[in-house]
């Protein structure tokens, strides 16, 4: 696909190549990457400080295609996508003006990223290893949906961090989205996103909204729905390229993956 012929684009390509094509950045490279994104969007004749322009620029840069998106303008949903790169929240958070994203506090506490993130995104910073932070998330979500009169959405990565759900056991999936739905009555919408690509389509497909019964295990339902969404894409969905760390993290070790209880 035709791309920018610019120094910033070539530098961004090199940055992605340094990740092994995983599009997974650490604190410093994420700062560099966000700066380059702004430069490339500006080179398209768009203003990266305007959210609509940033959305259009990223759509073009990453060849984004969206399928079966529900009416986000006239509804409220808990969005539950898979998580395959550090660009997932950057892209998905622009699908509607009111999406609060649960993000790792490594990002939300990064002073060098705050100007970029606060200009375009509504974030809740989570420490997955902290019970207090997890309880704060649930309280925040309930309060968020108590506000009436407008459409708004809450986005939670049930995998917690970057991983290939095809390799995840139910114990490696969080039930936080279900807990929020139980407390608010807001339905859950599963989503599948391909790993972003500068060279191939990056496809996003939505499931139908769902409300689970008490007998349903959200973790198992989520894995089944993700597999169905992935299979629905033709040509076949690309499997993500992951770093060694992210390819070998199918370990339900922190509180984020603990079974939801009345005490949580």
N, C-alpha and C positions, 0 to 999 in steps of 0.2 A: 504494500500500500504506500502511496505517496506520503513522504514525510518532510519535515522541515530540513532545510539545508542550512544549518547554522552551527556555530561553535557550541552554543548551549545544548543543542540536541546531541551533538557528538559527545560532549562531556557527560551528558545524562546516559547515553548508551554505554559509555565506558564505566560509569558508576554501576549500572545494572550488571554489566559483565563481571565486575569485581565481586558481585554477590553470587556468581555462578548462574545467573539468570533466574534467581529466586525472588527478586524484588523485595528482599528482606533487608532492612537497613538498621544499623545501630543508632545511638543517639546523635553522633556527629554526622554520619552520612545522611541521616534523615533531615538534618538542617540543610546540608548541601543540596539534597534532592528537592526539598521544598523551594529553595531559592531558584533552582534550575527550572522547576515547574512554572514558577511565576514568569521567568524570563521567556520560556517557550510560549506560554499563553500570550504574553505581550507581543511576541514576534508574529502571532497570528492576527494581529490587529485588534486584540481584545484587551480588556482591562482586568487583570487578575485580582484586583481589589473589589471588583463587583462579582458577587456570587454567581449570578447568571452567566457572566462571561467565563468565569473559572470552570463552571459546569460544562459549557460548550467546548472550551479548550480541552478539558480532560476527555470529553466524549470523542473528540477528534483524535487526540494523541493516542488514546488506548483503544480506539475502534470499538466503542461500547455499543452493544445492542441489548435492548431490554424487551422481555417477553412476559405477557400475562400479568402485567402490573395492575394491582387492584386500584380502586379509586382512592388514592391517598388524600385527595382534596376534601372528600366528604366522609371520611372515616377515621377511626383510631385503631392502630394495630401495634402489637409487639412484634417487631421484625427479628427473625431468628436465622441469619445466614450462616453459611460455613465461613471458614477463615483461612485464606491461603496466601496472603501477602500483606505487607504494611500499607498497601494502597486500598484495601477493601473499605475501610471506614472513610477514607478520603473521597472515594467514588460514591459509596452508598449514602453517605451523609448529605449528598447534594440532590438526592432524588425528590426531596420535598423540603420546603422552608422550615418545617418544624419536626426535626428528628433529633432526639437526644441519644447520643451514642455512649455506651459504656466502653471506656478505653482504659488501657493500663496506665497507672499513674506515672510510669516512665515517660510517657508522652505528655500527659497533662501537666506534669511538674517541670517539664523542660523549658526553662526560661527563654531559650533561643527559638523555640517553636511557638510560643504563646501568641505572638502577634499574628502569625499565619493562621493558627487554629481558631483563635477567638474571632477573627474577622469573618469566618465562614461556617463554624461548627459550634454545636451545643454539646458539651462533653461532661460525662460524669467520670471522674478519676477513681479507679478501683485498685485496691491492693488485694489480689486474690488470696493471699495468705493470711488476711486479717478478718476475723469474724465480725469485728466492729465495722469494718468497711463494707462487708457483705450485708450486714443489717442496715447500714446507711443507704446502700443501693436500693433495697426493698422499700425503705421509707421514702426515698427520693422518687422512685417510680410511682408509688401510690399518690404522693403529693402532686406529681406532674400530671397525672390523669384526673385529679380532682378539679383542676381548672376547667371550667366549662366554656362552651361557645365557639370552639375552634377545633380543627383537625390537628392531631399531633401524634407522634409515633415514638416508640422507645426501642432502640436497636441493641440487642445483646448477642455477643458471639458465644454460643453455647460451648464451643471448644476452648474458650478461654484465651488461647493463644494459637498461633499459626500451626496447622496440622492438616493432614489428609484424612477426612472423615472415613474414607474407605478402610483405613487402618485403625480406626477408633473403636474401642469397646464401649458399651453403654456406661461403664463406670468412668469413662474419660469424657463424658458429656455432662454439662451442668443442667440442672432443672430450674434454674433461676427464672427463665422465661415463663415456665408453668406457674411458679409461685407468684409472679407479678400478675399473671392472668387470673389466678384464683382470687387475688386480693382486690382486683380492679374490675373484673368482668370484661376486660379488653381481649379480643381474640388474638391468637398467634398466627403469624404468617411465616412459614418457612421460605427460605430463599436459597438459591444456589448461584454462586458467582465463580466463573473461571478465573484462574490466576491472570492478572493483567498482562498484556503483551503490547509491545510497540509495533508488532509485525503481523499479528493475527487478531481476529475478532475476540473481544472480551465480552462474553455473553452472561447476562443476568436473567434468571427465570424465577418467577414467583409461583408459589403454591396457593391454593385457595385458603382463606381464613379458616381457622379451626379453634374450637373450644373443647378441651379434653374433659373426660369424665374422671371420677376418682379412681376408677379401675385401670385407667391408662397409665403407662409409664412413659412420660415425655421423652426420656432419653432414647428408648427404643423406637418410639413414633418418629422422633426427629431423624434418626439414622435412616429409617425406612423412607421417609419423605425426601430426604436429601438424595438418596440413591435413585428414587423415582424421577426427581427433577433432573439429575445428572443424565439419566438414561433418555429423558425426553428430548435432549438436544441432538440435532442432526445437522451437520456431521457430528460424530461422537465428541463428547467433551474432552478437552485436553486435561490430562492429569498434571497436577502441579509439580514443579521442580522445587524441592525443599532442601534447606541446609541440613547437615547431619543432626544438629540440635533439634530442628523442627520435625525431622523424619523419624526421630527416635524419642518422642515425648509422650507416647501412649501410656502414661503413668498417672493414675488418679491420685496424685500425692497431696494436693492442697485442698483447703476448705471449699474452694469454688466448686469442686466436684462431689462434695459430700451430699448424701441424700437429704432432700428437703424434709425438715421436721417442723413441728409446731413451735419449737423453741428457736428455730433459725430466724 
